[in-house]
Amino acid sequence: MEENKQQQDLQEKEESNEESQEEAAAEKAEESNDEAIEIENEEDNRVTELEKELEDIKNRMIRVQADYDNFRRRTREEKEAAAKYRAQGIVEGLLPVIDNFERALNVQTDSEQIDSYHQGMKMVYNQLIEVLKNEGVEEVPGEGEAFDPHQHQAVMQVQEDGYEDNTVVEVLQKGFKLKDRVVRPAMVKVNSK
């Protein structure tokens, strides 16, 4: 009997050891499961942070690319404008020369010798005008045209029959354009009724 009792006690101890081992194993599994969940949450947070950082970098890259494209476009446009209007300074300097040529050519002469000088000046004048035309210089339209404040400078208003209201009656000083830019507006008389 005692032996049975000892066996029972031994059996109970073994069962209790097994139960405590099972409980310890269950606790370890629960702890490792908690640790795994915690690690997984940390990894998810890190992935979210990295995705956000990547999105920020992509946005910055897009902005930098757009800024660079705008810079290239502006630079190209500035170079084109500089090339297009490169002759503007020379043209502005030559306009008074053209005015003086025209005044000299409008003088009436009686002498044959002066007429030959006159012919020579006319040839030089025509050559100068041709060179300017080749560079894109053209005269601003004048008499009989509608008044355009971008191309004409009204210095007088007159009431003339035969002209509509706000029409150029007379050009007092020729105006010139270089390509599409007015270098000097035409000084004109404008009809007003």
Secondary structure, DSSP 8 states (H G I E B T S, - for coil): -HHHHHHHHHHHHHHHHHHHHHHHHHHHHHHHHHHHHHHHHHHHHHHHHHHHHHHHHHHHHHHHHHHHHHHHHHHHHHHHHHHHTTTHHHHHHHHHHHHHHHHHHTS----HHHHHHHHHHHHHHHHHHHHHHHTTEEE---TTSB--TTTEEEEEEE--TTS-TTBEEEEEE--EEETTEEEE-EEEEEE--
